[in-house]
Amino acid sequence: MQRSARLKIDFDALTHNLSIVRQYSADANIIAVIKANAYGHGMLAVARHLQSRVDALAVACIEEALVLRADGINAAIMVLQGFQNQYQLQQCLDFDLQPVCHQQWQIQLLSQADSAQRINCWLKIDTGMHRLGIAPEQALLAAQQLNDAPVVAQLRLMSHFANADDSASAFNQIQLDRFNQCQQALGLEASLANSAAILSMPNAIQHWVRPGIMLYGASPFGHRAAADFGLKPVMTLTSQVIAINSLSAGQALGYGSLWRSSRDSQIAVVGIGYGDGYPRHANNGTPVWLNGQRLALVGQVSMDMICVDISDCDSTVNIGDEVTLWGGPLDINEVAEAASTISYELLCHCGKDQ
């Protein structure tokens, strides 16, 4: 039996969003972040599309990088978590990967590596997120050790903002100042700006930028729509109406009987649910798009069905009519907010099998 849910990936939109990155980033080199299966969009397909259009790709771990290399992707690949042991360091050397060094023991392994192969590396400075990175006061020594390592061809510097999605946060400038002090002392090429910083912090754009969510057409800001920046959704999630029911005033709907109609209502049942990646905790009122109109989800999300109140729809709704859950005219951030989550999670979960 064929399922009603459909996920469409628009590569023209991906190309368009890359052009928006360039508009905001001036002459900076672009590292396209394609970790987590390219945020659910299909890592291999996205990498094939972008590798000739960007200066490097970024993944979270060695395993993701090796999948790219096995597929014939020959672009520069930045590994954000770096290597976890001697064996993975050798894989970086064998497959020309660019590891991020964020721990002293990684620096030690690189310094001791005995190989004719050479790779580019990144030194991550912990400017205040306190997740991964070398403390700023240790950056000079760490950089010297890496520069002295025979296997290191070129060393670059990076860090990561903790609050870039809040453009009013004073901590953004604190992190930027800490990073700039290290960068100026070391004189290395540097990367700090993620999507949120690219769009709101021009002073954070340095030699390299690392766009992620904005490439896929979603805003990194909860209070700003993607369209505000000219971004287009790359992923569109749709399904179809599979049933239409009439409810009398006061009748309950769905698991837990948590929603009751306050009037005589028409309800469309749509063939999609949390088994397809739609958020189970989407609240009543979560928007959907049906027949050119915004309508509202009602009742609990089921494994493979949701219900939509079509009582006020301006046109007749029929079995088989397409329903857009996000993408196209419906900003994914609205759906994420209604489900008390973020667009990143929705994209990754829905596209996990891409």
C-alpha positions in Angstrom: 0.0 0.0 0.0 1.4 3.4 -1.0 1.6 6.0 1.7 0.1 9.4 1.2 3.0 11.4 2.7 5.4 12.9 0.3 8.7 14.7 0.8 10.1 16.9 -2.0 13.6 18.3 -2.2 14.0 21.4 -4.4 17.6 21.8 -5.5 16.9 25.0 -7.4 15.9 26.5 -4.0 19.1 25.1 -2.5 21.1 27.0 -5.2 19.0 30.1 -4.6 19.7 30.0 -0.8 23.4 29.6 -1.5 23.2 32.8 -3.5 21.7 34.5 -0.4 24.7 33.2 1.6 27.0 34.9 -0.9 25.1 38.2 -0.7 25.6 38.3 3.1 29.1 36.9 3.1 30.9 39.1 0.7 34.1 37.3 -0.5 34.3 34.8 2.3 34.9 31.1 1.5 31.8 29.0 2.1 31.7 25.7 4.0 28.3 24.1 3.5 27.2 22.2 6.6 25.6 18.9 5.6 25.8 17.0 8.8 22.8 14.9 10.1 22.0 13.8 6.5 22.1 17.4 5.3 19.5 18.3 8.0 17.3 15.6 6.6 17.6 16.6 3.0 19.8 13.7 1.9 23.5 14.1 2.4 24.8 12.5 -0.7 22.4 14.3 -3.1 23.1 17.6 -1.4 26.8 17.1 -1.5 26.7 16.2 -5.2 24.8 19.4 -5.9 27.0 21.7 -3.8 30.5 20.4 -4.1 31.3 22.4 -7.2 29.5 25.4 -5.9 31.1 25.8 -2.4 34.7 25.8 -1.1 34.2 23.0 1.4 31.6 20.7 3.0 31.3 20.1 6.8 30.1 17.0 8.5 29.8 16.0 12.2 31.9 12.9 12.2 34.4 10.7 10.4 31.7 8.2 9.4 29.8 10.8 7.5 32.9 12.0 5.7 33.8 8.4 4.7 30.3 8.0 3.1 31.0 11.1 1.0 34.4 9.8 -0.1 32.9 6.4 -1.0 30.4 8.2 -3.2 33.2 10.0 -5.1 32.8 13.4 -3.4 36.2 14.9 -3.8 35.5 18.3 -2.2 37.3 19.5 0.9 35.6 18.0 4.0 35.7 19.6 7.4 35.0 17.1 10.3 33.5 19.2 13.1 34.0 16.6 15.9 37.5 15.7 14.6 39.0 12.3 15.1 38.3 10.2 18.2 41.4 7.9 18.2 44.6 7.0 16.3 42.7 4.9 13.7 40.4 7.8 12.8 43.4 10.2 12.5 44.8 7.8 10.0 41.5 7.9 8.1 41.8 11.6 8.0 45.2 11.3 6.4 44.2 8.5 4.0 41.0 10.3 2.8 42.2 13.9 2.9 39.8 15.1 5.6 40.1 18.3 7.6 39.6 17.5 11.3 38.7 20.1 13.9 41.0 19.8 16.9 39.3 20.7 20.1 41.1 18.6 22.8 44.7 18.6 23.8 45.0 14.8 23.3 44.0 15.3 19.6 46.8 17.8 19.2 49.2 15.3 20.8 48.2 12.6 18.4 48.7 14.9 15.5 52.1 16.0 16.8 53.2 12.4 17.0 51.8 11.2 13.7 54.5 9.7 11.5 53.3 9.9 7.9 54.3 11.4 4.6 50.7 12.5 4.1 49.6 16.0 5.1 46.2 17.4 5.8 44.7 20.8 6.7 43.4 21.1 10.3 41.2 23.5 12.3 41.9 24.6 15.9 38.6 25.2 17.8 38.7 27.8 20.4 36.1 27.7 23.3 35.0 31.3 23.4 32.2 30.6 25.8 29.9 27.8 24.6 31.9 25.3 26.8 31.1 22.3 24.7 34.2 21.7 22.6 37.3 23.7 22.2 40.7 24.8 23.6 40.6 27.7 26.2 41.7 31.0 24.7 44.6 31.3 27.0 45.9 27.9 25.7 45.4 28.8 22.0 48.9 30.1 21.3 50.6 27.0 22.5 48.1 24.7 20.8 48.5 26.5 17.5 52.3 26.3 17.8 52.1 22.5 18.5 49.9 22.0 15.4 52.0 24.2 13.2 55.0 22.2 14.2 53.3 18.9 13.5 54.8 17.4 10.2 51.4 16.1 9.0 49.7 19.5 9.3 49.8 21.4 5.9 47.7 24.4 6.9 46.1 25.4 10.2 43.0 27.5 10.5 41.0 28.8 13.5 37.3 28.4 14.4 34.8 28.8 17.2 31.0 28.6 17.6 28.4 31.0 18.9 26.2 29.9 21.7 23.5 32.6 21.2 23.7 33.7 17.6 20.0 33.0 17.1 19.4 35.8 19.6 20.8 38.9 17.9 20.2 41.0 21.0 22.4 38.8 23.2 25.4 40.7 24.5 27.2 37.4 24.8 27.6 37.3 21.0 30.0 40.3 21.1 31.9 38.8 24.1 32.5 35.6 22.1 33.5 37.6 19.0 36.0 39.7 21.0 37.6 36.6 22.5 37.9 35.0 19.1 39.3 38.1 17.5 42.0 38.4 20.1 43.1 34.8 19.4 42.9 35.3 15.6 44.9 38.5 15.7 47.5 36.9 17.9 47.8 33.9 15.7 47.3 35.4 12.3 45.4 32.4 11.0 42.5 32.2 8.6 39.3 32.0 10.7 35.7 30.8 10.7 33.1 31.9 13.2 29.8 32.8 11.4 27.1 30.2 11.3 23.7 30.9 9.6 22.4 33.2 12.3 25.7 35.2 12.4 25.8 35.4 8.6 22.4 37.0 8.6 22.7 39.3 11.6 26.4 39.8 12.5 28.4 41.2 9.6 31.4 41.8 11.9 31.6 38.0 12.5 32.2 37.2 8.9 35.8 36.3 8.4 37.7 34.2 5.9 35.3 31.3 6.0 31.5 31.1 6.8 29.6 27.9 7.8 26.0 28.2 6.6 23.7 25.3 7.7 20.0 25.9 8.3 19.7 28.9 6.0 21.0 26.7 3.0 17.8 24.6 3.5 15.5 27.6 3.5 14.7 27.9 7.2 15.3 30.9 9.4 17.7 30.4 12.3 15.6 33.0 14.3 12.4 32.0 15.9 11.0 35.6 15.4 12.0 36.0 11.8 10.6 34.2 8.8 12.8 32.7 6.1 11.1 34.9 3.5 12.4 38.0 5.4 15.8 37.1 4.2 14.8 35.9 0.7 15.3 32.2 1.6 13.2 29.5 -0.1 12.3 26.2 1.5 14.2 23.3 0.0 12.0 20.6 1.7 8.3 20.5 1.2 6.2 17.9 3.1 2.8 17.1 1.8 0.1 14.5 2.1 -3.5 13.9 1.0 -7.0 14.1 2.5 -8.0 10.5 3.0 -11.4 11.0 4.7 -13.9 13.8 5.5 -16.1 13.5 8.6 -18.9 15.6 10.1 -18.8 16.3 13.9 -21.7 17.6 15.9 -21.0 20.3 18.5 -19.5 18.8 21.6 -18.2 15.6 20.0 -14.6 14.6 20.8 -11.9 13.8 18.3 -8.8 11.6 18.4 -6.8 9.9 21.1 -7.5 11.1 24.6 -10.6 12.9 23.5 -8.6 16.1 24.1 -10.3 18.2 21.5 -14.1 18.8 21.3 -15.8 20.7 18.6 -17.5 23.9 19.8 -19.8 23.8 16.8 -21.0 21.5 14.1 -17.7 20.9 12.2 -16.2 19.4 9.1 -13.0 17.5 9.7 -10.5 16.3 7.1 -8.3 13.3 8.0 -4.9 13.6 6.4 -2.6 10.6 5.8 0.5 11.7 7.8 1.6 11.4 11.4 4.5 11.0 13.7 5.5 7.8 12.0 6.3 9.9 8.9 8.3 12.5 10.9 5.4 14.9 11.6 5.8 16.2 15.2 3.6 14.2 17.6 3.4 17.2 20.0 2.0 19.7 17.4 -0.7 21.6 19.3 -4.2 22.3 18.3 -4.1 25.3 15.9 -0.8 24.2 14.2 -1.2 25.5 10.6 -1.5 23.4 7.5 -2.1 24.6 3.9 -5.0 23.2 2.0 -6.6 24.5 -1.2 -4.8 27.8 -1.0 -5.8 28.5 2.6 -4.3 28.2 6.1 -6.3 25.8 8.2 -5.7 24.3 11.7 -4.8 20.9 13.0 -7.2 19.6 15.7 -6.9 16.7 18.0 -3.8 14.5 18.9 -1.4 13.6 16.1 -1.6 9.9 15.5 1.1 7.6 14.0 -0.1 8.0 10.5 -3.0 10.5 10.6 -3.8 14.0 11.6 -7.1 15.9 11.5 -7.7 19.3 10.1 -10.8 21.5 10.8 -12.1 22.5 7.3 -15.3 24.1 8.5 -14.2 27.5 7.4 -12.5 26.4 4.1 -13.4 28.7 1.3 -13.5 25.9 -1.2 -14.9 22.4 -1.3 -12.4 19.8 0.1 -12.3 16.4 -1.6 -10.7 13.1 -1.0 -7.2 13.2 -2.5 -6.7 17.0 -2.1 -3.1 17.8 -1.3 -2.2 19.2 2.1 1.1 21.0 2.7 2.5 20.5 6.2 5.5 22.7 5.7 7.3 24.2 2.8 5.9 26.2 -0.1 3.7 28.9 1.4 4.0 27.5 5.0 7.1 28.5 7.0 8.5 25.5 8.9 9.3 27.7 11.9 5.5 28.2 12.5 5.0 24.5 12.7 8.1 24.1 14.9 6.8 26.8 17.3 3.4 25.1 17.6 5.1 21.8 18.4 7.5 23.5 21.0 10.6 22.6 19.0 12.8 24.0 16.3 12.9 23.6 12.6 16.2 21.7 12.7 14.6 18.9 14.6 11.6 18.7 12.2 13.8 18.6 9.1 16.2 16.0 10.5 13.4 13.7 11.7 11.2 13.9 8.7 14.1 13.4 6.2 15.9 10.7 8.2 15.5 8.2 5.3 16.4 10.5 2.5 
